[in-house]
Amino acid sequence: MIDVRDLKKDYIDEGEVTSALRGVSFTINKGDFVSIMGPSGSGKSTLVQILSFLDRPTGGTYTFFGRKTDDLSDIELAHIRNKSIGFVFQSFNLLTRLTSYENVEIPLIYSGVPVASRKKMIEDAIRSVGLEEKIYVETAKLSGGQKQRIAIARALVNDPDIIFADEPTGNLDSVSGAQVMSILDGLNRNGRTVILVTHETNTAEFADRIIRLRDGVLESDTPVKNPHRSREQFAK
C-alpha cells in the first residue's frame, strides 16, 4: 500500500535549511496497524503530513498503491486524500454547533455524494462507533470520548483505505481512551489500515509494529511482541 524510499523533507527559512526528514525508508501493507513514535522534533508530524498528502517531500520517493506520487498534481493528491484517507485528530476538529449527523456528513458533501445516498452512510458510520442515540445531538453537548468517536465516524464515512489517528487519546480520560482504541482495534481487525501517531507506549502497543523516529531518521522499526495482551492491559 505505502512504500517510501530515502524520503527527505527540508524547510528553508531566510536561506536557512532545516532537515525534518533525512532519508526515511519503510513499507506499510494493506491491513497493517502501525504506530509512529518519536520525541518533539523527530519528524513524525512531517512524515504523517507527507503520507497523508498534506505536504510533499523534497527528496526520495513515495509510492501509494503502486503509483509514484511525485508527479501527481495538487488536485490529484487532494482527490486521493479525500477518497482514500480518513483523519482522526487529538482536538477532534468537530463543528460544535452542528449535530453529530451534520459533522459526519461534511466529507460526503465535499466528495459530491448525492443527498439521497448520504443518510444511510452517515447512520452506518455513527452506528459503527456505538452512538446512534447521539446522532442528532449538537457535538458541543457530547463528552470528550463521544466527540472522538464521532470524529472516527466522520473519518470512516467515505470508506477510506487508511485511517490516520494523530494522538487520538491525548485529550481523553483512561476509560474514554480505551473505548477509542478499542474502536480503532476493531477497524483494523476488520481489514482497515490504521496509522497511529502517539507518544504513549501503551497506546502504541495496540499496533502490530512501531516505527520510531529521531532527528529525522528512522531509529527503529520493530514488531510489537504481543499486541493482543497490550490491548487487554490498556482496557484495564
Protein Blocks (a to p, Z undefined) as FASTA:
>chain_A
ZZcehiacdddeehiacdfbgoiaddddehiacdddddehilmmmmmmmmnopaccfedj
ddeehiafklpcfklmmmmmmmmpccddfklopafkbcfklmmmmmmmmnopafklmmmm
mmmmmmmnopmmmmmgcfklpcfklmmmmmmmmmmmnopabdcdehkllmpcfklmmmmm
mmmmmmmmnopacddddfbfklmmmpmbdcddeehiafbdcddfblmlmmmmmmZZ
